[in-house]
C-alpha cells in the first residue's frame, strides 16, 4: 500500500514539474512578445511620429468647432500598460472665435494619454486615460452668451449595446496636476476659479451614462454666483472626494453625499448639476460642528459682513442649500439652517448667555421678489437666553430686508427688579426690590445692527418695586406700574409711588414715544395725571436742583447698557402734569384741595399754570416758572384771597423779612403779586433776592408789637397803646427790589392813630420812611359812618411829620421832619 502511494506521488510530482516549466516558458514568451509589441509600437510611433500625431490630432479635432494643436508626442511604455501611453506636449485648444475674445480654452504643458493598442493597430485612436499637468482650463462666456465651450459639437445619439461598448471612445481615467480651472460667465456675472493641485477620477460606463470616483486636492480662488456680491469659500482649500453619476438622458451630474474638507472644516456635500441646455443646479452642504465665524467666512462678502457683527462661542450645526441656474443672471437661492444650543451669542448690543434657537437665513423670503439682500431674512425660532442677567424668550424673531433691516417678533420675560443693574447703572436708577413681567410684540428698524424706532404692542408690569433716582436723590417705595405699548404710543397706568410720607397715584401717556425716544427726546411730552391723598413736597425737592451727572454720562456706557439712553431721556424729555392733592405739606406750609398744571421742560425749567390751593382759611391762585441752576430762579404771579396773614407769612418764612414777621400781624390778607427771586435746592427762599410788585389788602387786621411803629408811638404818642393796633381796612402797594422795599403812599387807619406812610424800607441799610401822623385821636370819630365826613376829620388839628431811618447803630431811628421839610433843607 505504501509502495503504491509513493509511486503515485512521484508520478504526479514529475507531471507538475513539467507543466510548471511549460507555463513559465509560455509566460516568458508572452512577456517577450509584449515587449516586442511595445517596442514595435514605440518604433512605429517614433518612425511615423508625424502620421501618428496627425491621426491623433485629426481624431481629437473630429467634432470640434475650433482647433487642437499638439506641439510634440512621445511614447511612454509602462505608464499606460497594457495600453500605449503617449505624452503630448504644448497642447492648445481654441474655439473658432478665439481671435475675437482671446480666451484659450486649454493650455497644457503636458498631457499623458493612454491609447487602446488594438484600436491603434486598426488606425484609430481610442483614449482610455488622460493625465494633464501644468495647465489652464479657461471656460469663457461673453456678455452676449457665446461660450468657447461651443468648440465641442454634440453628436447624435446612437443605439447603445453592451455595457462599456459604443462608437465613442470611453475615457476611463482622468488625472489633473497643477491645473488652473476658470469658468468666467460675463453674461450671468458668475466666476469660478480653482487651482487643482491633484485630481484623480476613475470612470465606469453604463447604459445610462457613467459613474466616477473622484478625489481632489485644490484651492478655491473664486466661487462667485454673482460677481457683484463676491465669492463664496474664497481662498479656501478643498480636500476630499466625490461619487459622481452622470445621466445622459437627463443631462445631469449628481454628486452623492460625501465628505469634503473646505478651509479645514469638515462638510458633507451633495449636488445636482445640469450639464445640457439646462444649467440648473442644487448644492447641499452640512456641518454638525462648526464655529460661527468659520462658517461666516465661507460665504460671500455681502453675507459675511453682516454675520461677522455677531458671534457664537461654541460650535453649531449648519445646513446650507444653494439652488440656482448657471445660465441665469443674479444670485442663486441661498437657504441656511442653524441649530444653536447652550451657547453665548455676542451682538453689537450685548451678549446673550444660555442661548438656544433654531435659525434660518434665506435670500428669497418672498418668492416672487428675487434673490437679493432686500429680499433676505434671518428668522429665529424659540429664541431664549439671558441678556444682561435678564431671562427672556422669543418664540419668533425675524430680521427682514438686509439692505434696510427691519426686526419683528415677540418678547417675553419675568425677572426681579434688582437684575436691571445689568442694563441700567445704579448711579442712575437703583432697584432694591420688586418684580417685572414683560410681554410685547415688536417691529423696528435696525441701524448699525442696533434696534431703532421700534413699534411695540404689549404690556410691562412692575410690582412692589423700591427704586432710587440717584441724580435727584429721590426714593420711592412699593412702586407698581403698568406700561401699555400701543403702536408708537406709551400708556402708563396703575402707578403707585410711596415715599416716606407721601402717596402718589399716577397715570399718563407719551404720544409718538418710540419714534421720539430715538430721534428727538427733547420733543417728547409725558402727560401725567397725578393724584395724592397727601403729598409732602420736601420729599420731592430733588426736582428743584440741577441733575447730578451719572458716571455713564461721564464715561461711555458699556455694550448692552442703556444708562446713556435713559439718562438722555430723563434729561431731555418734557413732563406735563395735571396734579390734584388732597393735603399738601411743605415745612410750615399746609394746603388742601390743591390742583395745578406743571410742565417740566428739557431745558430744566418748571412751569406752573393755574395752581390753586385752600390755605390759611383763604385761597391761592398761582402761575409761575422756575429756571434751574446754581440758584434756582423763579417768577411768580400770585393771587391770594382772604388768607390768615399770620399763618400765610409763617408758611413762607415771612418772605425773608426780619423785622415784620407772622407774630406781628393778624387779619385777612389778600394780595396780587408779581415777583421774581431765587430759591435753593432745598426749597428755601434766598434772602434779599426778591424783585417785583405787591398789591395787598388787609381786612380786620391787627399789628402786634411792631418795633418801627412802637418807636413812632414812643416819640409822638407816649400815652397810647402802640403794641396792639387794630386796622379797619389797610391797602397798599410795595415795589420789592432785593433788600429794598419801596412803599407807595399809603393810608393807615387804626384804632390808635392814623398815619400816611411812604418811603423805602431796607432789609440792610438805607431805610427811610416818611410818616405823617395826625394827632387827632381816631376814637373820637369812631361813631361817624359817613366816609367823606370821616376823611375831613382825619387830618384836622396838628399833623406831625416824622422820618424813620437807619441810625448809627444800624437800628431804625425816628426823628421830626417829614418829606417836605427834607426838601426845603436841600433847597
Secondary structure by P-SEA (a helix, b strand, c coil): caaaaaaaaaaaaaaaaaaaaaaaaaaaaaaaaaaaaaaaaaaaaaaaaaaaaaaaaaaaaccccbbbbbcbbbbbcccccccbbbbbcbbbbbcccccccccccccccbbbbbbcaaaaaacbbbbcbbbbccbbbbbbbcccccccccccccccccccccccccccccccbbbbcbbbbbbbbcccbbbbbbbccbbbbbbbbccccccccccbbbbbcccccccccccccccbbbbbccbbbbbccccbbbbcbbbbbcccccccccbbbbccccccbbbbbbbccccaaaaaaaccaaaaaaaacccccbbbbbbbbbbbbcccccccbbbbbbbbcbbbbbccccccccbbbbbbbbccccccccccccccbbbbccbbbbcccccccccbbbbccccbbbbbbcccccccccccccccccccbbbccbbbbbbbcbbbbbccccccccccccbbbbcbbbbbbccccccccbbbbbbbbcccbbbbcbbbbbcccbbbbbcccccccccccccccccbbbbbbbbbcccccccccccccccccccccccccccccaaaaaaaaaacbbbbbbbbbcbbbcccbbbcbbbbbbbbcccbbbbbcccccccccbbbbbccccccccbbbbbbbbbbcccaaaaaaaaacccccccccccccccbbbbcccccccccccccccccccbbbbbbccccbbbcccaaaaaaaaaccccccccbbbbccccbbbbbcccbbbbcbbbbbccccccccbbbbbcccbbbbbbbbcccccccccccccaaaaaaaccccbbbbbbbbbccccccccccccaaaaaaaac
